[in-house]
Amino acid sequence: FGQAIPSAIGHYLSSVTPYEPNDHISLATTINSNVTYTAEISSENDMDYFKLNAKPGTITVALSNLANTDCTIGLINDRFEQLAYSNNPGSNAEYFTYNIQTAGTYYIAIIAGNTGTTYPRPYAFKAIFNQ
């Protein structure tokens, strides 16, 4: 999944988006349930990862505020297996639910979608899950 960005670039981006660098799963920012996070995809090679620790139950994830851009969002487990995703066309909001069977660490990945070439691509997302 992507590579960590150089520290000089990461320092610049961290002043723009507080969660950068988070371009690799090992750099994922830990999130809490039912909190809205805003960030942006800065280029076609940018991927944003967010980490969550969840107990069994339903997780609901919504990605919105796409401002005429396209992004895709997915859920990955600690074995790097994709569990769920949403890839609606254009600037339509993304949304999925998934039933978490086992307590553990999971990751939300956000990438640029297939539509458009405009960057940065701002977004907001919220995940509701059992902590």
N, C-alpha and C positions, 0 to 999 in steps of 0.2 A: 504494500500500500504506500506509495510515496516515500520521500526521504526527508529527513530533518533539514531545515533551511540553515544557511550559514548564520552565525551568531550576529554579525553586523546587520544583516537584513532582518533577523528575528528581533533585534533591539528596536529597529525602526518600526516594524509592524506592531510590536507590543505597545508602542505609544499610540498607535492608531486603534488597534483592537486588543483589549486587555488579555485575551486568551492566547495570543500568539507568543511564541511559536507553538503550534499544535498540529503540525503537518504530518506527524507520524504517531502511530498508536501509543508509542512509548512516551510521548509528550502530551498526551490527552489531559485536558483540564477536567477535574472532578466537578460534577454538577449535583444539585439537589433536586428533589421532586417538586413539581408545581411552581417552578421559578422560570420566568422568561429570560432567555439569553439572547443578546444581539451581537452579531459579528458580520464578517463578510468573506466571500471567496475572492481573493485578490487577482488570480490568474487562472488560466485553464489547467495548470499543474498543481494548483492549491487544493488541498484536502484538509478539512477541519475535523478533528477527533475530540470527543468529549466522553469522559469516563463516568460510570455510575455504578454504585453498589446496590443491588436490588435483592429483595426477598421474593419468594414465589408469589405470583399474582399477575394481573394484567398490567402491561405497560402501554401507555398511549403516548404517541409522539406526534406533534404537529409542527410543521415548518411553514412560516408565512412571511408577510412583508417583503415579498420578492421584488418589488419595484421594477416590473417589466423585464425581469431576468428569469433564468431557469436554473434550479438546483435540484439535486436528488439527495434523499436522506435514507440511511439504513441503520440497522441494529446488528451488531457483531458480538459474538461471545468471546470468552477468554481463550478459545482455541482458534480464533480468527475466522470462524464460520459465520456467514451471513444468515441471519435468522428472519429478518423482515426488511422490507424497503418500500419506498414510494417514489415513483418517477413519472409524475403527471407532466403533460406537455406545457411548454411556455411558463408563464408566471403564475400558473394555478398553484394553490396551496398544496403542500404534501402532507399526508396523514397516514399513520398505520397504528394498529394495535397488535400485541403479541402476548401470549400467555407464557410467562416465565415459570419454568418448572422447578429450577434449582437456584438457591441463593448463590450469589457470586458477583463477579465483576463483568460488566457489559460495556459496550462502546457504541456511541452514536457517531456515524460518519456522514459528513456533508460534503458533497462535491458539486462542481459545475455540471449542469445538465447539458443536453445536446443542442439546445436552442440558443442562438445568439452568440455574439463574440464580445459583448460589453462587459468590462470589468472596471471597478470592483462590483461584486454582486452581493449587496447587503441582504441580510435575512434576520429573522427572529425565530426561535424555536422554544418549545416547552415540552418536557417529558413528565408524565405523571406515573409514578411507580411506587411500590412498597419499599421503603428504606429500612 
